[in-house]
Amino acid sequence: MLHPASIRAGHLMWTRQGTCWAIWQLEGMSYGMRPVKEKAAARAAHQAMFRVLTGESMLLSVVVAQDPVSIVQRMIEDVDLEEREAWAEEAEARLDDLEGTQAGDRLYFLCVPLPNSGIRKLTVPRRRRPRT
């Protein structure tokens, strides 16, 4: 089974169907044992964010299952990094992205599909309009 994401560049990701998604990592606001006044402020901030989002969007909350070093070690396991320099750069970039996270940390991401017509608009022949 192929991964649904085909290309990632910065905070943009293209799916195999041609949809481009913008992805931002959010910083969570703690809520748990806060005073009531701070809880109300956090709730108001979350409500404001959800009200601003129009159309399709996705909020992901992911718990880091492993430490970043072990994840990257599995990425480069049995790979000749001198022969696959691009993969070595990718592994190093992932380690940089995950720096400061530990197993058990919760990460939040906001994903929004960008309006685009995909590759089909460029590959489907245009119909000519009849002259009048």
N, CA, C and O atoms as a printed pandas DataFrame, in Angstrom:
     atom_number atom_name residue_name chain_id  residue_number  x_coord  y_coord  z_coord
0              1         N          MET        A               1    0.847   -1.180    0.000
1              2        CA          MET        A               1    0.000    0.000    0.000
2              3         C          MET        A               1    0.892    1.242    0.000
3              4         O          MET        A               1    1.819    1.343    0.803
4              5         N          LEU        A               2    0.614    2.173   -0.888
5              6        CA          LEU        A               2    1.393    3.402   -0.997
6              7         C          LEU        A               2    0.927    4.421    0.039
7              8         O          LEU        A               2   -0.251    4.488    0.391
8              9         N          HIS        A               3    1.878    5.204    0.510
9             10        CA          HIS        A               3    1.559    6.289    1.432
10            11         C          HIS        A               3    0.746    7.332    0.673
11            12         O          HIS        A               3    1.062    7.623   -0.480
12            13         N          PRO        A               4   -0.298    7.908    1.287
13            14        CA          PRO        A               4   -1.131    8.878    0.559
14            15         C          PRO        A               4   -0.414   10.176    0.203
15            16         O          PRO        A               4   -0.821   10.860   -0.736
16            17         N          ALA        A               5    0.650   10.531    0.932
17            18        CA          ALA        A               5    1.395   11.755    0.624
18            19         C          ALA        A               5    2.479   11.422   -0.386
19            20         O          ALA        A               5    3.227   10.459   -0.218
20            21         N          SER        A               6    2.558   12.226   -1.432
21            22        CA          SER        A               6    3.575   11.955   -2.444
22            23         C          SER        A               6    4.756   12.915   -2.344
23            24         O          SER        A               6    5.894   12.508   -2.579
24            25         N          ILE        A               7    4.513   14.173   -2.003
25            26        CA          ILE        A               7    5.582   15.172   -1.938
26            27         C          ILE        A               7    5.348   16.058   -0.717
27            28         O          ILE        A               7    4.211   16.403   -0.397
28            29         N          ARG        A               8    6.424   16.418   -0.047
29            30        CA          ARG        A               8    6.342   17.367    1.059
30            31         C          ARG        A               8    7.433   18.412    0.863
31            32         O          ARG        A               8    8.594   18.072    0.640
32            33         N          ALA        A               9    7.061   19.671    0.947
33            34        CA          ALA        A               9    8.019   20.768    0.828
34            35         C          ALA        A               9    7.635   21.831    1.852
35            36         O          ALA        A               9    6.596   22.481    1.732
36            37         N          GLY        A              10    8.482   21.994    2.849
37            38        CA          GLY        A              10    8.163   22.962    3.895
38            39         C          GLY        A              10    6.899   22.553    4.614
39            40         O          GLY        A              10    6.806   21.426    5.100
40            41         N          HIS        A              11    5.922   23.444    4.695
41            42        CA          HIS        A              11    4.665   23.087    5.357
42            43         C          HIS        A              11    3.567   22.715    4.357
43            44         O          HIS        A              11    2.383   22.720    4.695
44            45         N          LEU        A              12    3.972   22.392    3.118
45            46        CA          LEU        A              12    3.016   21.949    2.103
46            47         C          LEU        A              12    3.195   20.465    1.828
47            48         O          LEU        A              12    4.316   19.955    1.816
48            49         N          MET        A              13    2.073   19.773    1.604
49            50        CA          MET        A              13    2.112   18.360    1.287
50            51         C          MET        A              13    1.109   18.081    0.175
51            52         O          MET        A              13   -0.045   18.503    0.245
52            53         N          TRP        A              14    1.562   17.370   -0.848
53            54        CA          TRP        A              14    0.694   16.978   -1.948
54            55         C          TRP        A              14    0.325   15.513   -1.793
55            56         O          TRP        A              14    1.177   14.677   -1.493
56            57         N          THR        A              15   -0.943   15.210   -1.998
57            58        CA          THR        A              15   -1.383   13.822   -1.935
58            59         C          THR        A              15   -1.244   13.189   -3.317
59            60         O          THR        A              15   -1.017   13.889   -4.304
60            61         N          ARG        A              16   -1.378   11.897   -3.384
61            62        CA          ARG        A              16   -1.308   11.191   -4.669
62            63         C          ARG        A              16   -2.482   11.562   -5.570
63            64         O          ARG        A              16   -2.411   11.359   -6.782
64            65         N          GLN        A              17   -3.565   12.105   -4.999
65            66        CA          GLN        A              17   -4.710   12.539   -5.798
66            67         C          GLN        A              17   -4.528   13.962   -6.330
67            68         O          GLN        A              17   -5.352   14.437   -7.112
68            69         N          GLY        A              18   -3.456   14.647   -5.914
69            70        CA          GLY        A              18   -3.168   15.980   -6.424
70            71         C          GLY        A              18   -3.588   17.120   -5.515
71            72         O          GLY        A              18   -3.368   18.282   -5.856
72            73         N          THR        A              19   -4.185   16.825   -4.372
73            74        CA          THR        A              19   -4.580   17.878   -3.444
74            75         C          THR        A              19   -3.358   18.367   -2.671
75            76         O          THR        A              19   -2.528   17.575   -2.227
76            77         N          CYS        A              20   -3.267   19.677   -2.523
77            78        CA          CYS        A              20   -2.171   20.266   -1.750
78            79         C          CYS        A              20   -2.726   20.703   -0.397
79            80         O          CYS        A              20   -3.717   21.430   -0.326
80            81         N          TRP        A              21   -2.076   20.251    0.673
81            82        CA          TRP        A              21   -2.473   20.601    2.028
82            83         C          TRP        A              21   -1.402   21.482    2.662
83            84         O          TRP        A              21   -0.209   21.209    2.528
84            85         N          ALA        A              22   -1.825   22.529    3.345
85            86        CA          ALA        A              22   -0.916   23.334    4.167
86            87         C          ALA        A              22   -1.013   22.781    5.585
87            88         O          ALA        A              22   -2.107   22.548    6.098
88            89         N          ILE        A              23    0.143   22.574    6.210
89            90        CA          ILE        A              23    0.182   21.975    7.544
90            91         C          ILE        A              23    1.017   22.861    8.457
91            92         O          ILE        A              23    2.163   23.191    8.150
92            93         N          TRP        A              24    0.427   23.236    9.577
93            94        CA          TRP        A              24    1.134   24.029   10.569
94            95         C          TRP        A              24    1.137   23.282   11.890
95            96         O          TRP        A              24    0.127   22.702   12.289
96            97         N          GLN        A              25    2.280   23.298   12.568
97            98        CA          GLN        A              25    2.320   22.726   13.907
98            99         C          GLN        A              25    1.912   23.812   14.882
99           100         O          GLN        A              25    2.446   24.921   14.854
100          101         N          LEU        A              26    0.967   23.488   15.737
101          102        CA          LEU        A              26    0.451   24.433   16.718
102          103         C          LEU        A              26    1.074   24.155   18.083
103          104         O          LEU        A              26    1.509   23.040   18.370
104          105         N          GLU        A              27    1.106   25.163   18.891
105          106        CA          GLU        A              27    1.572   24.975   20.253
106          107         C          GLU        A              27    0.344   24.906   21.150
107          108         O          GLU        A              27   -0.459   25.838   21.188
108          109         N          GLY        A              28    0.205   23.812   21.863
109          110        CA          GLY        A              28   -0.961   23.613   22.716
110          111         C          GLY        A              28   -0.978   24.535   23.917
111          112         O          GLY        A              28    0.069   24.962   24.404
112          113         N          MET        A              29   -2.170   24.835   24.390
113          114        CA          MET        A              29   -2.338   25.631   25.598
114          115         C          MET        A              29   -2.764   24.691   26.713
115          116         O          MET        A              29   -3.768   23.991   26.589
116          117         N          SER        A              30   -2.009   24.672   27.794
117          118        CA          SER        A              30   -2.374   23.781   28.894
118          119         C          SER        A              30   -3.679   24.265   29.526
119          120         O          SER        A              30   -3.966   25.461   29.565
120          121         N          TYR        A              31   -4.447   23.320   30.011
121          122        CA          TYR        A              31   -5.778   23.630   30.509
122          123         C          TYR        A              31   -6.010   23.022   31.887
123          124         O          TYR        A              31   -6.594   23.653   32.768
124          125         N          GLY        A              32   -5.551   21.806   32.057
125          126        CA          GLY        A              32   -5.793   20.959   33.224
126          127         C          GLY        A              32   -6.017   21.610   34.561
127          128         O          GLY        A              32   -7.162   21.864   34.934
128          129         N          MET        A              33   -4.965   21.887   35.293
129          130        CA          MET        A              33   -5.071   22.342   36.676
130          131         C          MET        A              33   -4.924   23.866   36.786
131          132         O          MET        A              33   -4.400   24.367   37.781
132          133         N          ARG        A              34   -5.370   24.579   35.798
133          134        CA          ARG        A              34   -5.265   26.045   35.791
134          135         C          ARG        A              34   -6.405   26.677   36.573
135          136         O          ARG        A              34   -7.445   26.050   36.773
136          137         N          PRO        A              35   -6.219   27.917   37.018
137          138        CA          PRO        A              35   -7.330   28.650   37.646
138          139         C          PRO        A              35   -8.457   28.865   36.632
139          140         O          PRO        A              35   -8.218   28.868   35.424
140          141         N          VAL        A              36   -9.656   29.041   37.117
141          142        CA          VAL        A              36  -10.838   29.177   36.263
142          143         C          VAL        A              36  -10.671   30.306   35.248
143          144         O          VAL        A              36  -11.086   30.161   34.098
144          145         N          LYS        A              37  -10.080   31.410   35.647
145          146        CA          LYS        A              37   -9.897   32.559   34.750
146          147         C          LYS        A              37   -8.999   32.181   33.560
147          148         O          LYS        A              37   -9.283   32.556   32.423
148          149         N          GLU        A              38   -7.917   31.438   33.828
149          150        CA          GLU        A              38   -7.014   31.008   32.752
150          151         C          GLU        A              38   -7.679   29.964   31.857
151          152         O          GLU        A              38   -7.446   29.943   30.648
152          153         N          LYS        A              39   -8.505   29.101   32.446
153          154        CA          LYS        A              39   -9.241   28.116   31.650
154          155         C          LYS        A              39  -10.192   28.824   30.683
155          156         O          LYS        A              39  -10.324   28.431   29.524
156          157         N          ALA        A              40  -10.844   29.861   31.175
157          158        CA          ALA        A              40  -11.772   30.619   30.324
158          159         C          ALA        A              40  -11.019   31.281   29.171
159          160         O          ALA        A              40  -11.526   31.324   28.050
160          161         N          ALA        A              41   -9.819   31.796   29.431
161          162        CA          ALA        A              41   -9.024   32.430   28.370
162          163         C          ALA        A              41   -8.584   31.393   27.326
163          164         O          ALA        A              41   -8.633   31.660   26.126
164          165         N          ALA        A              42   -8.159   30.220   27.784
165          166        CA          ALA        A              42   -7.751   29.161   26.852
166          167         C          ALA        A              42   -8.946   28.712   26.009
167          168         O          ALA        A              42   -8.822   28.516   24.800
168          169         N          ARG        A              43  -10.092   28.552   26.648
169          170        CA          ARG        A              43  -11.309   28.146   25.926
170          171         C          ARG        A              43  -11.699   29.191   24.887
171          172         O          ARG        A              43  -12.072   28.841   23.767
172          173         N          ALA        A              44  -11.618   30.463   25.244
173          174        CA          ALA        A              44  -11.957   31.541   24.308
174          175         C          ALA        A              44  -10.995   31.548   23.117
175          176         O          ALA        A              44  -11.416   31.773   21.983
176          177         N          ALA        A              45   -9.708   31.302   23.369
177          178        CA          ALA        A              45   -8.727   31.261   22.280
178          179         C          ALA        A              45   -9.015   30.098   21.332
179          180         O          ALA        A              45   -8.911   30.244   20.114
180          181         N          HIS        A              46   -9.376   28.942   21.895
181          182        CA          HIS        A              46   -9.705   27.789   21.052
182          183         C          HIS        A              46  -10.972   28.057   20.243
183          184         O          HIS        A              46  -11.028   27.735   19.057
184          185         N          GLN        A              47  -11.977   28.638   20.869
185          186        CA          GLN        A              47  -13.215   28.962   20.157
186          187         C          GLN        A              47  -12.953   29.935   19.016
187          188         O          GLN        A              47  -13.503   29.779   17.926
188          189         N          ALA        A              48  -12.122   30.930   19.259
189          190        CA          ALA        A              48  -11.807   31.909   18.217
190          191         C          ALA        A              48  -11.114   31.236   17.033
191          192         O          ALA        A              48  -11.409   31.552   15.881
192          193         N          MET        A              49  -10.197   30.310   17.311
193          194        CA          MET        A              49   -9.511   29.613   16.229
194          195         C          MET        A              49  -10.509   28.813   15.390
195          196         O          MET        A              49  -10.461   28.856   14.160
196          197         N          PHE        A              50  -11.406   28.088   16.047
197          198        CA          PHE        A              50  -12.355   27.260   15.305
198          199         C          PHE        A              50  -13.351   28.101   14.520
199          200         O          PHE        A              50  -13.799   27.686   13.451
200          201         N          ARG        A              51  -13.702   29.266   15.028
201          202        CA          ARG        A              51  -14.647   30.132   14.316
202          203         C          ARG        A              51  -14.018   30.764   13.071
203          204         O          ARG        A              51  -14.707   31.029   12.087
204          205         N          VAL        A              52  -12.717   31.000   13.123
205          206        CA          VAL        A              52  -12.019   31.604   11.993
206          207         C          VAL        A              52  -11.858   30.600   10.848
207          208         O          VAL        A              52  -11.839   30.989    9.680
208          209         N          LEU        A              53  -11.742   29.325   11.177
209          210        CA          LEU        A              53  -11.551   28.305   10.148
210          211         C          LEU        A              53  -12.836   28.130    9.351
211          212         O          LEU        A              53  -13.884   27.800    9.908
212          213         N          THR        A              54  -12.748   28.351    8.057
213          214        CA          THR        A              54  -13.901   28.143    7.196
214          215         C          THR        A              54  -13.562   27.031    6.219
215          216         O          THR        A              54  -12.389   26.774    5.946
216          217         N          GLY        A              55  -14.563   26.387    5.706
217          218        CA          GLY        A              55  -14.318   25.302    4.760
218          219         C          GLY        A              55  -13.766   24.074    5.464
219          220         O          GLY        A              55  -13.989   23.863    6.656
220          221         N          GLU        A              56  -13.049   23.279    4.706
221          222        CA          GLU        A              56  -12.516   22.030    5.215
222          223         C          GLU        A              56  -11.199   22.271    5.937
223          224         O          GLU        A              56  -10.341   23.001    5.440
224          225         N          SER        A              57  -11.037   21.667    7.095
225          226        CA          SER        A              57   -9.769   21.713    7.825
226          227         C          SER        A              57   -9.735   20.507    8.754
227          228         O          SER        A              57  -10.751   19.860    9.009
228          229         N          MET        A              58   -8.552   20.233    9.245
229          230        CA          MET        A              58   -8.379   19.076   10.115
230          231         C          MET        A              58   -7.411   19.453   11.231
231          232         O          MET        A              58   -6.338   20.000   10.977
232          233         N          LEU        A              59   -7.796   19.161   12.448
233          234        CA          LEU        A              59   -6.933   19.390   13.596
234          235         C          LEU        A              59   -6.478   18.021   14.090
235          236         O          LEU        A              59   -7.300   17.189   14.476
236          237         N          LEU        A              60   -5.171   17.792   14.076
237          238        CA          LEU        A              60   -4.620   16.511   14.505
238          239         C          LEU        A              60   -3.921   16.675   15.839
239          240         O          LEU        A              60   -3.227   17.664   16.075
240          241         N          SER        A              61   -4.109   15.701   16.703
241          242        CA          SER        A              61   -3.411   15.642   17.982
242          243         C          SER        A              61   -2.723   14.291   18.016
243          244         O          SER        A              61   -3.383   13.251   18.013
244          245         N          VAL        A              62   -1.396   14.303   18.048
245          246        CA          VAL        A              62   -0.608   13.085   17.947
246          247         C          VAL        A              62    0.286   12.964   19.168
247          248         O          VAL        A              62    0.920   13.936   19.579
248          249         N          VAL        A              63    0.336   11.777   19.744
249          250        CA          VAL        A              63    1.241   11.523   20.860
250          251         C          VAL        A              63    2.497   10.864   20.307
251          252         O          VAL        A              63    2.410    9.872   19.584
252          253         N          VAL        A              64    3.655   11.404   20.640
253          254        CA          VAL        A              64    4.928   10.853   20.180
254          255         C          VAL        A              64    5.127    9.517   20.888
255          256         O          VAL        A              64    5.159    9.450   22.117
256          257         N          ALA        A              65    5.261    8.451   20.091
257          258        CA          ALA        A              65    5.360    7.108   20.667
258          259         C          ALA        A              65    6.797    6.717   20.998
259          260         O          ALA        A              65    7.025    5.905   21.895
260          261         N          GLN        A              66    7.764    7.283   20.288
261          262        CA          GLN        A              66    9.164    6.915   20.493
262          263         C          GLN        A              66   10.008    8.178   20.523
263          264         O          GLN        A              66    9.581    9.245   20.083
264          265         N          ASP        A              67   11.220    8.029   21.056
265          266        CA          ASP        A              67   12.091    9.200   21.048
266          267         C          ASP        A              67   12.602    9.437   19.620
267          268         O          ASP        A              67   12.763    8.482   18.860
268          269         N          PRO        A              68   12.858   10.695   19.249
269          270        CA          PRO        A              68   13.247   11.039   17.875
270          271         C          PRO        A              68   14.482   10.291   17.371
271          272         O          PRO        A              68   14.544    9.927   16.197
272          273         N          VAL        A              69   15.442   10.064   18.223
273          274        CA          VAL        A              69   16.674    9.405   17.782
274          275         C          VAL        A              69   16.376    7.987   17.304
275          276         O          VAL        A              69   16.907    7.565   16.276
276          277         N          SER        A              70   15.536    7.241   18.029
277          278        CA          SER        A              70   15.227    5.870   17.604
278          279         C          SER        A              70   14.422    5.863   16.302
279          280         O          SER        A              70   14.561    4.944   15.496
280          281         N          ILE        A              71   13.589    6.874   16.092
281          282        CA          ILE        A              71   12.824    6.967   14.846
282          283         C          ILE        A              71   13.776    7.149   13.668
283          284         O          ILE        A              71   13.664    6.451   12.661
284          285         N          VAL        A              72   14.710    8.086   13.797
285          286        CA          VAL        A              72   15.654    8.356   12.710
286          287         C          VAL        A              72   16.601    7.178   12.514
287          288         O          VAL        A              72   16.981    6.874   11.383
288          289         N          GLN        A              73   16.984    6.517   13.591
289          290        CA          GLN        A              73   17.833    5.335   13.453
290          291         C          GLN        A              73   17.146    4.254   12.626
291          292         O          GLN        A              73   17.786    3.584   11.817
292          293         N          ARG        A              74   15.834    4.086   12.832
293          294        CA          ARG        A              74   15.093    3.110   12.016
294          295         C          ARG        A              74   15.012    3.551   10.559
295          296         O          ARG        A              74   14.995    2.713    9.658
296          297         N          MET        A              75   14.960    4.875   10.320
297          298        CA          MET        A              75   14.916    5.387    8.945
298          299         C          MET        A              75   16.190    5.049    8.167
299          300         O          MET        A              75   16.141    4.767    6.970
300          301         N          ILE        A              76   17.335    5.083    8.865
301          302        CA          ILE        A              76   18.615    4.907    8.160
302          303         C          ILE        A              76   19.179    3.502    8.314
303          304         O          ILE        A              76   20.243    3.191    7.780
304          305         N          GLU        A              77   18.466    2.658    9.043
305          306        CA          GLU        A              77   18.919    1.277    9.252
306          307         C          GLU        A              77   19.058    0.561    7.906
307          308         O          GLU        A              77   18.146    0.599    7.081
308          309         N          ASP        A              78   20.190   -0.084    7.694
309          310        CA          ASP        A              78   20.484   -0.862    6.478
310          311         C          ASP        A              78   20.493   -0.008    5.203
311          312         O          ASP        A              78   20.282   -0.537    4.112
312          313         N          VAL        A              79   20.733    1.298    5.325
313          314        CA          VAL        A              79   20.807    2.186    4.159
314          315         C          VAL        A              79   22.241    2.699    4.052
315          316         O          VAL        A              79   22.808    3.185    5.031
316          317         N          ASP        A              80   22.819    2.588    2.866
317          318        CA          ASP        A              80   24.154    3.135    2.614
318          319         C          ASP        A              80   23.996    4.635    2.394
319          320         O          ASP        A              80   23.622    5.076    1.308
320          321         N          LEU        A              81   24.284    5.414    3.435
321          322        CA          LEU        A              81   24.044    6.860    3.383
322          323         C          LEU        A              81   24.995    7.588    2.447
323          324         O          LEU        A              81   24.676    8.680    1.975
324          325         N          GLU        A              82   26.156    7.006    2.169
325          326        CA          GLU        A              82   27.065    7.625    1.199
326          327         C          GLU        A              82   26.491    7.492   -0.208
327          328         O          GLU        A              82   26.691    8.362   -1.055
328          329         N          GLU        A              83   25.782    6.406   -0.443
329          330        CA          GLU        A              83   25.169    6.180   -1.758
330          331         C          GLU        A              83   23.839    6.925   -1.887
331          332         O          GLU        A              83   23.441    7.314   -2.985
332          333         N          ARG        A              84   23.171    7.117   -0.777
333          334        CA          ARG        A              84   21.854    7.773   -0.760
334          335         C          ARG        A              84   21.938    9.066    0.045
335          336         O          ARG        A              84   21.387    9.165    1.141
336          337         N          GLU        A              85   22.631   10.048   -0.510
337          338        CA          GLU        A              85   22.847   11.313    0.197
338          339         C          GLU        A              85   21.543   12.054    0.483
339          340         O          GLU        A              85   21.396   12.674    1.536
340          341         N          ALA        A              86   20.598   11.988   -0.454
341          342        CA          ALA        A              86   19.323   12.677   -0.254
342          343         C          ALA        A              86   18.585   12.093    0.954
343          344         O          ALA        A              86   17.947   12.828    1.707
344          345         N          TRP        A              87   18.671   10.776    1.136
345          346        CA          TRP        A              87   18.005   10.148    2.276
346          347         C          TRP        A              87   18.696   10.547    3.584
347          348         O          TRP        A              87   18.035   10.730    4.607
348          349         N          ALA        A              88   20.021   10.681    3.548
349          350        CA          ALA        A              88   20.755   11.130    4.727
350          351         C          ALA        A              88   20.318   12.547    5.107
351          352         O          ALA        A              88   20.153   12.849    6.289
352          353         N          GLU        A              89   20.130   13.412    4.114
353          354        CA          GLU        A              89   19.661   14.772    4.372
354          355         C          GLU        A              89   18.245   14.756    4.937
355          356         O          GLU        A              89   17.927   15.529    5.840
356          357         N          GLU        A              90   17.394   13.876    4.408
357          358        CA          GLU        A              90   16.015   13.751    4.900
358          359         C          GLU        A              90   16.007   13.299    6.357
359          360         O          GLU        A              90   15.265   13.845    7.174
360          361         N          ALA        A              91   16.823   12.309    6.681
361          362        CA          ALA        A              91   16.888   11.810    8.054
362          363         C          ALA        A              91   17.370   12.907    9.001
363          364         O          ALA        A              91   16.843   13.051   10.105
364          365         N          GLU        A              92   18.361   13.674    8.578
365          366        CA          GLU        A              92   18.866   14.770    9.401
366          367         C          GLU        A              92   17.799   15.849    9.597
367          368         O          GLU        A              92   17.667   16.410   10.684
368          369         N          ALA        A              93   17.038   16.135    8.534
369          370        CA          ALA        A              93   15.964   17.126    8.633
370          371         C          ALA        A              93   14.873   16.651    9.591
371          372         O          ALA        A              93   14.342   17.451   10.361
372          373         N          ARG        A              94   14.531   15.358    9.556
373          374        CA          ARG        A              94   13.527   14.818   10.477
374          375         C          ARG        A              94   14.006   14.946   11.911
375          376         O          ARG        A              94   13.229   15.289   12.801
376          377         N          LEU        A              95   15.283   14.670   12.137
377          378        CA          LEU        A              95   15.831   14.795   13.483
378          379         C          LEU        A              95   15.744   16.244   13.962
379          380         O          LEU        A              95   15.431   16.502   15.124
380          381         N          ASP        A              96   16.026   17.196   13.049
381          382        CA          ASP        A              96   15.898   18.617   13.400
382          383         C          ASP        A              96   14.443   18.977   13.718
383          384         O          ASP        A              96   14.172   19.706   14.672
384          385         N          ASP        A              97   13.492   18.449   12.893
385          386        CA          ASP        A              97   12.070   18.716   13.122
386          387         C          ASP        A              97   11.607   18.202   14.477
387          388         O          ASP        A              97   10.798   18.839   15.152
388          389         N          LEU        A              98   12.125   17.049   14.865
389          390        CA          LEU        A              98   11.680   16.398   16.099
390          391         C          LEU        A              98   12.485   16.806   17.325
391          392         O          LEU        A              98   12.222   16.333   18.431
392          393         N          GLU        A              99   13.468   17.685   17.131
393          394        CA          GLU        A              99   14.313   18.104   18.245
394          395         C          GLU        A              99   13.458   18.722   19.353
395          396         O          GLU        A              99   12.574   19.539   19.099
396          397         N          GLY        A             100   13.740   18.317   20.560
397          398        CA          GLY        A             100   13.009   18.852   21.702
398          399         C          GLY        A             100   11.775   18.056   22.072
399          400         O          GLY        A             100   11.168   18.324   23.109
400          401         N          THR        A             101   11.380   17.078   21.253
401          402        CA          THR        A             101   10.238   16.243   21.600
402          403         C          THR        A             101   10.722   14.964   22.263
403          404         O          THR        A             101   11.826   14.486   22.000
404          405         N          GLN        A             102    9.894   14.434   23.107
405          406        CA          GLN        A             102   10.206   13.192   23.806
406          407         C          GLN        A             102    9.014   12.264   23.699
407          408         O          GLN        A             102    7.894   12.701   23.434
408          409         N          ALA        A             103    9.262   10.977   23.907
409          410        CA          ALA        A             103    8.168   10.008   23.917
410          411         C          ALA        A             103    7.130   10.447   24.941
411          412         O          ALA        A             103    7.472   10.788   26.073
412          413         N          GLY        A             104    5.866   10.438   24.541
413          414        CA          GLY        A             104    4.779   10.856   25.425
414          415         C          GLY        A             104    4.320   12.283   25.208
415          416         O          GLY        A             104    3.248   12.662   25.680
416          417         N          ASP        A             105    5.120   13.097   24.495
417          418        CA          ASP        A             105    4.706   14.471   24.199
418          419         C          ASP        A             105    3.521   14.461   23.235
419          420         O          ASP        A             105    3.390   13.556   22.410
420          421         N          ARG        A             106    2.673   15.459   23.343
421          422        CA          ARG        A             106    1.537   15.597   22.427
422          423         C          ARG        A             106    1.841   16.732   21.460
423          424         O          ARG        A             106    2.210   17.831   21.874
424          425         N          LEU        A             107    1.681   16.457   20.159
425          426        CA          LEU        A             107    1.891   17.456   19.112
426          427         C          LEU        A             107    0.553   17.760   18.452
427          428         O          LEU        A             107   -0.280   16.871   18.281
428          429         N          TYR        A             108    0.354   19.011   18.085
429          430        CA          TYR        A             108   -0.888   19.443   17.453
430          431         C          TYR        A             108   -0.570   20.002   16.065
431          432         O          TYR        A             108    0.403   20.735   15.889
432          433         N          PHE        A             109   -1.402   19.649   15.085
433          434        CA          PHE        A             109   -1.216   20.115   13.721
434          435         C          PHE        A             109   -2.548   20.585   13.161
435          436         O          PHE        A             109   -3.584   19.956   13.376
436          437         N          LEU        A             110   -2.510   21.693   12.443
437          438        CA          LEU        A             110   -3.669   22.185   11.713
438          439         C          LEU        A             110   -3.397   21.945   10.236
439          440         O          LEU        A             110   -2.382   22.400    9.707
440          441         N          CYS        A             111   -4.299   21.231    9.567
441          442        CA          CYS        A             111   -4.138   20.884    8.149
442          443         C          CYS        A             111   -5.307   21.478    7.367
443          444         O          CYS        A             111   -6.469   21.280    7.722
444          445         N          VAL        A             112   -4.988   22.203    6.308
445          446        CA          VAL        A             112   -6.012   22.856    5.491
446          447         C          VAL        A             112   -5.721   22.571    4.027
447          448         O          VAL        A             112   -4.617   22.844    3.556
448          449         N          PRO        A             113   -6.705   22.020    3.287
449          450        CA          PRO        A             113   -6.470   21.813    1.854
450          451         C          PRO        A             113   -6.504   23.145    1.120
451          452         O          PRO        A             113   -7.393   23.966    1.347
452          453         N          LEU        A             114   -5.543   23.352    0.252
453          454        CA          LEU        A             114   -5.487   24.584   -0.518
454          455         C          LEU        A             114   -6.287   24.415   -1.800
455          456         O          LEU        A             114   -6.275   23.340   -2.400
456          457         N          PRO        A             115   -6.978   25.460   -2.224
457          458        CA          PRO        A             115   -7.752   25.331   -3.461
458          459         C          PRO        A             115   -6.808   25.205   -4.648
459          460         O          PRO        A             115   -6.007   26.098   -4.924
460          461         N          ASN        A             116   -6.918   24.095   -5.331
461          462        CA          ASN        A             116   -6.173   23.907   -6.573
462          463         C          ASN        A             116   -6.909   22.889   -7.416
463          464         O          ASN        A             116   -7.696   22.098   -6.898
464          465         N          SER        A             117   -6.665   22.904   -8.665
465          466        CA          SER        A             117   -7.351   21.980   -9.559
466          467         C          SER        A             117   -6.524   20.734   -9.811
467          468         O          SER        A             117   -6.956   19.837  -10.535
468          469         N          GLY        A             118   -5.331   20.669   -9.217
469          470        CA          GLY        A             118   -4.501   19.484   -9.366
470          471         C          GLY        A             118   -3.916   19.358  -10.756
471          472         O          GLY        A             118   -4.038   20.261  -11.583
472          473         N          ILE        A             119   -3.287   18.238  -10.999
473          474        CA          ILE        A             119   -2.619   17.983  -12.272
474          475         C          ILE        A             119   -3.610   17.812  -13.414
475          476         O          ILE        A             119   -3.266   18.036  -14.574
476          477         N          ARG        A             120   -4.842   17.416  -13.091
477          478        CA          ARG        A             120   -5.822   17.147  -14.159
478          479         C          ARG        A             120   -6.092   18.382  -15.018
479          480         O          ARG        A             120   -6.310   18.263  -16.223
480          481         N          LYS        A             121   -6.078   19.565  -14.405
481          482        CA          LYS        A             121   -6.340   20.778  -15.177
482          483         C          LYS        A             121   -5.277   20.973  -16.253
483          484         O          LYS        A             121   -5.559   21.527  -17.316
484          485         N          LEU        A             122   -4.064   20.521  -15.979
485          486        CA          LEU        A             122   -2.985   20.678  -16.945
486          487         C          LEU        A             122   -2.945   19.559  -17.978
487          488         O          LEU        A             122   -2.376   19.732  -19.056
488          489         N          THR        A             123   -3.544   18.413  -17.658
489          490        CA          THR        A             123   -3.427   17.261  -18.552
490          491         C          THR        A             123   -4.685   16.968  -19.351
491          492         O          THR        A             123   -4.610   16.273  -20.364
492          493         N          VAL        A             124   -5.842   17.478  -18.929
493          494        CA          VAL        A             124   -7.084   17.225  -19.653
494          495         C          VAL        A             124   -7.207   18.237  -20.788
495          496         O          VAL        A             124   -7.055   19.438  -20.567
496          497         N          PRO        A             125   -7.483   17.757  -22.008
497          498        CA          PRO        A             125   -7.618   18.695  -23.130
498          499         C          PRO        A             125   -8.796   19.653  -22.922
499          500         O          PRO        A             125   -9.846   19.263  -22.410
500          501         N          ARG        A             126   -8.604   20.898  -23.325
501          502        CA          ARG        A             126   -9.673   21.888  -23.226
502          503         C          ARG        A             126  -10.591   21.757  -24.421
503          504         O          ARG        A             126  -10.150   21.466  -25.533
504          505         N          ARG        A             127  -11.864   21.973  -24.180
505          506        CA          ARG        A             127  -12.834   21.964  -25.283
506          507         C          ARG        A             127  -12.848   23.360  -25.909
507          508         O          ARG        A             127  -12.843   24.380  -25.221
508          509         N          ARG        A             128  -12.866   23.358  -27.177
509          510        CA          ARG        A             128  -12.973   24.652  -27.863
510          511         C          ARG        A             128  -14.413   25.091  -27.902
511          512         O          ARG        A             128  -15.328   24.300  -28.130
512          513         N          ARG        A             129  -14.586   26.368  -27.675
513          514        CA          ARG        A             129  -15.944   26.931  -27.751
514          515         C          ARG        A             129  -16.263   27.184  -29.211
515          516         O          ARG        A             129  -15.414   27.658  -29.965
516          517         N          PRO        A             130  -17.487   26.867  -29.612
517          518        CA          PRO        A             130  -17.862   27.151  -31.011
518          519         C          PRO        A             130  -17.890   28.650  -31.262
519          520         O          PRO        A             130  -18.332   29.433  -30.421
520          521         N          ARG        A             131  -17.412   29.026  -32.426
521          522        CA          ARG        A             131  -17.447   30.449  -32.804
522          523         C          ARG        A             131  -18.842   30.843  -33.189
523          524         O          ARG        A             131  -19.571   30.091  -33.835
524          525         N          THR        A             132  -19.201   32.047  -32.778
525          526        CA          THR        A             132  -20.540   32.526  -33.148
526          527         C          THR        A             132  -20.455   33.745  -34.016
527          528         O          THR        A             132  -21.483   34.286  -34.423
